């Protein structure tokens, strides 16, 4: 299985994933990124702030960017009544 690195880029700063995770492919890496985004935003929501301007950038072992998952793609936002 290939190793993917999920780097966080948000208003707090950039956090590089130095360990990575073995996953079956990019769809699984995207799903892992979505789970991570939801966890980050849930923690922020406890403090009364939600910032969806970040992204998780998925790269391979050579550092090549394969996909960026913006935070807002992890949610179905409904703002009307």
C-alpha positions as CSV (number, residue, x, y, z in Angstrom):
1,X,0.0,0.0,0.0
2,X,1.2,3.5,-0.8
3,X,2.0,6.0,2.0
4,X,0.2,9.3,2.0
5,X,1.0,12.4,4.1
6,X,-1.9,14.7,5.1
7,X,-0.6,18.2,5.8
8,X,-2.9,20.7,7.6
9,X,-3.0,24.3,6.3
10,X,-5.3,26.6,8.3
11,X,-5.6,29.9,10.1
12,X,-3.4,28.5,12.9
13,X,-0.6,27.7,10.6
14,X,0.8,24.8,8.6
15,X,1.3,21.4,10.3
16,X,3.3,18.8,8.3
17,X,2.5,15.2,8.6
18,X,5.9,13.6,9.1
19,X,4.7,10.0,9.7
20,X,2.1,9.5,7.0
21,X,-0.4,6.6,6.7
22,X,-0.6,3.6,4.5
23,X,-3.9,3.7,2.5
24,X,-5.2,1.8,-0.5
25,X,-5.4,4.9,-2.7
26,X,-6.3,8.5,-3.1
27,X,-10.1,8.0,-2.4
28,X,-9.2,6.5,1.0
29,X,-6.7,9.4,1.6
30,X,-9.4,11.9,0.8
31,X,-11.8,10.2,3.2
32,X,-9.1,10.3,5.9
33,X,-8.6,14.0,5.2
34,X,-12.4,14.6,5.5
35,X,-12.4,12.8,8.9
36,X,-9.5,15.0,10.0
37,X,-11.1,18.2,8.9
38,X,-14.3,17.3,10.8
39,X,-12.3,16.6,14.0
40,X,-10.4,19.9,13.7
41,X,-13.5,21.9,13.1
42,X,-15.4,20.2,16.0
43,X,-12.6,21.2,18.3
44,X,-12.8,24.8,17.1
45,X,-16.6,24.8,17.5
46,X,-16.2,24.1,21.2
47,X,-14.5,27.5,21.4
48,X,-17.2,29.2,19.4
49,X,-15.2,29.6,16.2
50,X,-15.5,27.8,12.9
51,X,-12.9,28.5,10.2
52,X,-13.4,26.7,7.0
53,X,-10.7,28.5,5.0
54,X,-8.0,25.8,5.5
55,X,-7.2,22.6,3.6
56,X,-5.6,19.3,4.1
57,X,-3.0,18.7,1.4
58,X,-2.3,15.1,0.5
59,X,1.2,14.2,-0.8
60,X,3.1,11.1,-1.6
61,X,6.4,9.9,-0.1
62,X,8.4,12.1,-2.6
63,X,6.5,15.2,-1.4
64,X,4.4,15.6,-4.6
65,X,1.0,17.1,-3.9
66,X,-1.7,14.7,-5.1
67,X,-4.8,16.5,-3.8
68,X,-5.9,19.4,-1.6
69,X,-9.1,19.0,0.3
70,X,-10.6,22.3,1.4
71,X,-12.2,22.3,4.8
72,X,-15.5,23.5,3.4
73,X,-15.8,20.3,1.3
74,X,-16.1,18.2,4.5
75,X,-19.5,19.8,5.3
76,X,-23.0,20.3,3.9
77,X,-23.6,23.8,5.2
78,X,-27.2,25.1,5.5
79,X,-27.6,28.6,6.6
80,X,-31.3,29.3,5.8
81,X,-34.2,28.4,8.1
